[in-house]
Amino acid sequence: MKTTLFLLRSMNRWLVRIWGFSLLMMTPLHASEIDQDLFPVPDVLQSNVRFWVSIYTLYDSDEIVIHDSENLSIIYEVIDLKEAFPEGGISEKMKWNYADSVKDRYCQILKKLAAADTLDPDTLQARERYVYNLFYQSPSPATFLRAIDNIRGQQGLRDQFREGLIRSGRYAAHINRIFREFHIPLELAALPFVESLFQVKSYSKVGAAGIWQFTRRTGRRFLKINRTVDERFDPITATVAAAKLLKENYEALGAWPLAITAYNHGVHGMEKAIKKVGSRDISEIIKKYSSKSFKFASRNFYAEFLAALEVSRNYRIYFGEIDFEPSMQYVEYRLPKHSYLKQVAQDLNLPVEIIHKFNPALRKRVLLAKRKIPRGYKLKIPYREDGQYGVAMSLISGHERFALGDGARAMDLQVAVKNIYEEDVAQKNAREISSGETLQSFTPVENSQVNDAVHYGFVKVKPGETLGHFADWLKIPTHELRRINGLFLGDPIHVDQKIKLVFKNVNKEEFDRKRIEYRQAKETNFFARYQVKGLKMHRVKYGDNIWDLCNNKYNVPYWLVAKYNPDHSLNKLKIGDMLIFPLIEVKEESSQ
């Protein structure tokens, strides 16, 4: 009787929204449309997948779901930010501070339930009884204590997912074509919904960029990333890189659930998980594996993918009809010389904005005419549906021209242009510093001359640098750098480690210049999207390590923390050390 009265008294909007979630949790997934051999949906993951389906389709971005991070079917409350802040004008800080206050309310309830010697549900207050009932299968003090650490807030994404669907129309055909070329499943095209919701300029706090969210470290294995061009932001080029990475993951791990999770957690991380758990079953790994880096995001990545696949495949069920953006149709033209964007736009009789929309990898310095587009760059030019592609053709000299029938489509034109230019024109000579530009200070290379032909030197590793970076800047193979440093394939390097360099293809000055450019580009990318809103003093206590503090507690890049703590050796923290952590937020103009 008391339970019935509680439900009648408490039937407000957040409870109705939870009931909506409960109904969705009982709705079967359209698993018959997914290849179960390639992408199995184990029973243990069903509730996780349904949770993410609800986030993508039931809750908008002005709602925050307060839930248990281990059992995603446990929902405490759905915060309606429009009701909480009817005047509007809510900042990210205000939003999450309010969510924290709601989480704290449930923490107090759980503490009370855990502290009780005996529990009679009929003596509990309405909200306490509601929380108690969430754990009806095992309402023990240990269960309630564990739940305190698992309370989490997840912002709804329904409106953003719908916008992502609209944007996906621009790239879907190209992604499918590329995946067919690499012989990987087309279902993997749902991953950008998880990573970026198809936001081309998406840039995360840890430096992951573009619709495929490549970090600089992983991206540079497949893409050109310098001060002129960052191909992570080009959806087509980055899709080729994603196809290569996903195929590598699959060949290394032998199953798509593992390969997909490795896209988030890394192949070596998944190999470690497989070895520790003793199974290649993704459900076993998710249930049993735990590490400092394999946390909520990694545990849920495959479930998020399955949910995104479910929703994108069955979008009419969840959203009704969608007016997708038309597929991007273009031709490619390889620039014969270094050119300013404005001049290219004049030659093509196209607005600069249109060229940039089709070539988002071109960086801000190119748009501001501070740097030229490199010679050999494959510029994407809008295909004219009326057949007026004469402007593009006029730029292609005699032997490079080709006949194009009236019935040819955009993709045929693109392939034809690609076939003309089979050679790969390098862009590495296009990294020169603009005249009048001041270089930032940087730790120089220590010289150690051996003879007139070859010079050696040493550097200390800075945050974000890898052997691959050093080898690229030295213009030598990575294996040669490993050999002279006595490192084996797969051996990690760490910040402040001393690395021996060999200068035989570049001099010390050129190496230092490229190193500075890398640092400047990384910081420029970050501060284009984020700003420092304040500082937090942190006293190091037992168990603290810098990577956990950066990635989990404060969610701020290591290199930025290092800038604020120049007198500390961050990899050798001592209990009692006082560190400064910058608190960052998305710039208003970047969040729109």
N, C-alpha and C positions, 0 to 999 in steps of 0.2 A: 504494500500500500504506500509506504513512504517513498519507495522508488518511483512509483507512478506519479505521486505528487511532485517529486523532484523534477521529473521530466516535463510535467506541465508547467511548473514555475520557471524552468530554465530554458524553455524552448525559444531561444533568441537566435540571432543570425549565425553566430559561430557554431552553435550546436547543429543547426540545419545544414551548415556547410560540412560538418563532420558526417552527418547522415548521408549527404551526397557522396562523400568519400567512401562510406561503408557500402553504399549501393554499387559504386564503381568497383570496389574490391570483390564483390560477388559476381561481377560481369565477366564472362569468359573472354580471354584474349582471342584474337583472330589468328590463332597459331597455325591454322591450316594453310595460311598464305605465306608462312615462313618455312624455309627449308630446315626441318628439324635435324637433319643429318649435319648440316653446316652450322646452324645456330640453335642449338637445343635450348629449351626453356625448362630447366629442372624445377621440380616441385618446390624446392627450398627457395627459389628465386621468384616464384609467382607473385608473392605479396610485394616484393621489392619492385618488380616491373610495374605492377598496378599502381604502386605509390607514385612512381615517376610519370606514369600515364596521367594520373590525377594532377600532378604538378604542371604538366604540359597542357592539360585540357580543361581542368576544373577551376583552378585558382589563377587569378590575374596577378600582375606585378604589384598591385596595391593590397595584396594579402600575404600574410606570412603564416606558414603552417608550423606550429610548435609540436614536435614529434620526438619519438625515441629513435636514436641513431642506429640501434641494433635491430629492433623489431619495428620495421617501418609501418606496420599496420596499427601501431599505437599512436593515436593523434590526441594530444591534450586539448588543443584549441586552435582555431583559425582566427588570426588577428585581421580585422578589417581596418586598414589605415585611414580610409575615408571617414569611418565612424570615429576613430581615435583622434583624428586631426581634421575636423570638419572645415576649418579655415584654410586648409591646404598649406602650401609653402613648406613642406616637410623636407628636411635634408636627409642624406644617408645616415649621418650620425644620429639624428633624432629618431629615425625609423628603427635603427638597431638598438638604440638605448631603450626604446619602448619595448621592443621584443625581449631584451634582457630582463626588464622588470617583470614581464609576464612569465618568463622562464623561472625567475627567482620565486614567484608566487607558487609555482608547482614544485620547486625544490623544497620549499618550506612544508608543503603538504606531504611530500614523500618522506622528509625527515621525521615528521610527526608520526606517519604510519610505521616507519622503521623503528621508532623508539618505543612504540606501544608494546607492553608485555603481552597483552591479549587484545584481539580486535573483534568487536562486535559490529558488523557493518551497519546495523540499524541504529547505532548510537552516533554515527558519523554525520557531519554536516553534508549538505548537498554536493558541493564540489569535491569534498574529500571522498564521499561515497562514489562519485563518478571516477575519480582517479583509482580508487581501490578496485573498482569493477574492470578497469583496463587491464589489470594483472590478475584476473580471476583464475587463471590456470595455475599460478604459483604466487599467491599473495603473502610472501614471507618477508621478514626484515631484510634478508640478504638481497632479495629481488628489488625491494624499494631503494636500498642503498646503492645498488648498481645503477638503477634508473636515474639517480640524481646526476651522475656523471655523463649520462647519455642524452640529456635533454638538448635538443637542437632546433634551430629555426631555419626553414627553407622558404625562400620567396617564391610565390607563384609565377608561372611563365606562360600562361595561356595566351595572353595578348601578344607577348613577344614571340612565342612559337608560331602563332598565326602569321605575324609579320615575316618570320623566317621562312615559312612556306611560300609566301608571296615572292620573296627575294630568290628562293631556290630555283624558281622557274628560269631565271637568267642563266643558270649554270648547269642544270640537271642533265641536259643532253650531252654537254661536253664531259661531265664527270662520267657518265655511263660509257661514252665512247672510249675514254682513257682507260677505264677499268676493264673494258672488253679487250683492249690492246694488251693489257698486262695479265689477262686471264684470271682476274680475281672477282669475287661475287659482287653483283651490282647492289646488293643489300647494304654494302659498306658505305654507300652514298648517304646513308642516314647519319653518319658520324659528325658531319659539320653542324647538325642540329644540337648535338651534345656539346661540341666544342665552342661554337660561336654563334649559333642560330643564323648562320650565313651572313654575319656582319663582316664585310670585307676589311674594314679598318679596326677590327677587334684587336685589343692589345691588353694583355693581362698584367697583373702586378709582378709576376715572375718573368715577364718579358716574352711570353708566347704571343705570336702574332698571326693575323689572317684567319680565314675561315677554317683552316686546319690546325691552327694554334701551334705552329712550330716554334720551339725555342730557338735562340740563335745557335746554340751548340748543335742541336739535331739538324736544324735547317741548313746549316752551312755544308752538311754532307751532300746535299742534293741541289742547293739553290745558291744563287749569287746574292750576297748580302754585303753591301758596302755603303759608302756615304752618298752614292748616286742612285743606286738601285737596291731595293729590298724585295726579292721575289716572293717572300712569304705573303705579301699583300696581293699578289696576283693569283686570283682563284684558279685559273687554268694551269699555270705553271706549278703552283703549289699542289694541285691535284696530282700531277705527275709524280711529284716528290712523295706525296702521301701514298700513292699506289706502290711505289718502290719500297717504302718503309713497311707498309702493311704486308707486302709479299715477303719481305725479309723476315718479319716477325713470324709469319705462318711457316716459312721454311725452317725456321729455327725451333719452333715450338710444336708444330704439327697439328694444331687445332685452332679454329677461328675464335672461340671464346677466349683462349689464352692470348692469341695474337692481338685481339682487340684490347684486352686488358693491358697488354704490353705497350700499346700505343700511349697509355697513360703512365704506366709504371716501369716501362723499359723491359727489354728482353732479359737482361741479366737479373733484374729484380724478380721476374717471373720464374726464371730458372732456379733462383734461390728458394722461392716459395714452393716450387714443385719438389725440390730436394728435401725441404724441411717437412712438408706434409706427407710426402711419399705417394703423391697422386697427381695425375694430370686432369682430374675432374675439377672443373671450375667451381662447382658448388662446394666441394670439399675444401678447396683453397680458401674460398670466401668464408666458410664456417670456421676453419681451424687456423688459418695463417694470420699472424700479427707481427708487425714490425713498426719502427718509427715512421717509415715512409708509406707503408701499406695501411692507409687509414680510410676514412669514410669515402673520399673521392675515388680511390682505387678499388675498394670493395664494391662500389656501386656502379663503376664505369660500364661494365657489360650489361647490367640491368638497365641503365640509362639508354644505352644503345638499343636494346630490345624495345624499350618503351618508345624511343624516337622512331624506330622502324615501324612499330605498330601504328603510331599516330600518323606518320607521313604516308604510309600505305593506305590507311583508312580515314583520311582527313575529312571526307564528307560526313562520316558518322559523327565526328567530334566538332566540326566547324561549319558544315554545310559547304556550299560551293565556294571555291577560292579563285580569285582573279589573279593568276600568276603573272609575274613579269615575263615579257617575251624573251625567248632565248637570245643570248648575245650572239650576233652574227658579225663576223669580221674577217678581214684578210690580214696577213702578216707581211711586213716589209722590213728588211734588214737594212739599217741605216749605213750608207757607204762611208760616212765621215762623222766626226764629232759635231753635234748640232745643238743649238739652243732650241728649247721647246717652242718658243714664240715663232722662230723662223720656220720650223717644221709645220706649225699650225697654219702659217701663211701659205706655205707651199701646197698644203693639202686643202686649203680653203675650209678649215674646220676650226671651231672655237677651241681654245686651250682646254676648257672644262670638259669637252667631249673626249679629247685625246687622253686627258688624265683619267676620265671615267673608264676608258677602255684599257688604260695602262696604269693601274693603281700602284704598281711597283716603283714608279718614278717617285723619288723622294722630294721633300719640300724644297730643298736647295735647287732642284731642277725647275720646279714650278716658279721659284723666285728668280730664275735666270742667274743663279750664283754658280751653277755647274751645268755643263753640257750633257746631253744624252750621249752615251758612249758610242763610238763607232762599232758597228756590228750588232747593235741592240735590235731585237726583233719587235718592232712597233706594231701594235694591233690597230688596224684602221677600220672604222665602221663600214660594213658592207651596205651598199646602197640597194634597197629593194627594187628601186626603179631601174636598176641596171646601170646607173651612172657611176661607174667605178673608174672613169677615165682619169680622174685626178691621181688616184693611186697608181694607175698604169703608166701615167706620164713620168712618174719618178723612176720607173724601172727602165734602164737603158736597153738598147737593141737586143743583145743576145739573151737578156734575162726575161724578155717578154714571152708570153705564151698566149695561145688562142683559147678563148673561153666561149663555149656555145651558149646560145640564148637560154637553154634549159638548165644550165649549171646552177647548183645551189651554193650557198655560202660555204658549206663544209668542203665542197669540191674545190672551190677557189682557194680555201685555206691550205688544203693538202697540196694543191699545185704549187703554191708559193713555197711551201716547205720543201718540196722536192727540188726546186730550183737551187735552194741554198742548203746543201747537205753538209758543207763544212761548218765548223763551229768557230766563229770569230771570237777570240778572247776579249774580255772586258777589263782584264787586270791592269792594262796601261791607262785606264781612265780614272785612276784613283788619285790624280794629282791634286795638291792643295791649291785652292783658288788664290789668286794674287791678293795680297793685303790681308790674308787671314792669319790670325795669331794662333799658334799652337799652344795648347795647355801644357803645363809642366807635367813631366812623367818620369818615373824612375828609369834612368838610362841603362844601357847594356854595359856591363863591365868588360873592358877589352883584355884580350890575352893573345897577342900576336905570336904566330908560330913561324910563318914564312911569308914571302911576298905573294904567294898564290892564294893561300887559305888562311883565314883568321878565325879564332875561336873567341867566345865570350860566354858570359853567364848572366842569367836574369832570375829574379824571384817571381814566382807565379802570382798573378793578381787574380781577384775574384772573377770567375767566368771564363778565364783563359784555359785553353787546352793545348795538348801537344799538336793537335791538328791546326790550331791557330798559328803556333810558332812555325810549323813546317810550311804552312801556306805563305806566311810573311817572309820566310827564308827561301822560298821556291825550291824546296827539297822534299823528297818523300817522307812521310811520317815514320816509316820503318827505319830510315837512316837516323832520324832524331832519337828514336827509341834505342837504337844500337849504341850510339855514342854516349847515352846516358845509362846504359845497362838495364833498360826496361824491357819487359816482355809484353806481348800483345795482351791487352786487358788490364795491365797494371795501372792503377789510378795515380794521378798526381794531385797534390793538395796546395792550398794557398800558402805562400811563403817558401815553397820548395824551390831549391836552387836547380836550375836546368842549364845544361851546357849547350851552347849554340855553335853552329858552323856557318861562317860567312864565305860562301864561294860563288853564289849567284846574285846576292845583293850585299850592299855594304851596311854597316851598323846604322847609319843615318836613315837609310830607306826602311830598315826594319823598325826603328823607333817611330818613324812617321806612320807606318801602317798600324803599329800598335796603338798609337794615339788616336788615329782615325776610328779604330774599332771601339775604343773607350768612349769617344765623343758621340759616335752613332748610337751606342747603347744608352747613354744618358739622354740624348736628344729624343729618342723614341719614348723613353720612360716619362720625361717631363712634359712631353706633348700631351700625355693622357692623365698624369697624376700631379698632385701638388702636395707639399708638406703642410699639414694643418696644425701641427704642434709637436712637442717633444715629450718623451716619457723617460724618467730615470728608472733604471732597473738595477737592483742589487742582486748580484749573482749568488745563488744558493746551491746547496748540494744537489747534484743531478742535472743542473743546467748545462746545455751545450749550445753553441752559437747557431747551429743549423736548426735546432728545434725552436729556439727563440725567434729566429727570423721567419721560418716557414710556417710555424703553427701558432705561436703566441701573438706575435705582432704583425705577421703577414707583410713583411717588407724585405726588399732584396738585400742580400749580404753586402754587396758593394756600397749601397747607400749607408748602411750601418757603419761600415768601415770608414767612410768619409767623416762621420760624426764622432768617431772614436779613434783618431789617428795615433794616440799614445798607448792603445791597448793592443796586445797580441790576441786577437779574437779566437784563435784556435788553441790558446793556452790560458783559458779563463781560470781565475782563482776565486774561491768563495769570498764574498765581500766586495768584489770589484763592482764599481758603479759604472754602468753603461748608459749611453744616451740612445734611445730608439726614436727615430722620426715616425710620426703618425701620418699616414698618407690617405688621400681621398681622391676620387675621380674628379677632374675638373668639370665644372658645370657644362662648358661648351662641348666637352668630350662625351658627356653622358646623354646628350640630346640626340 
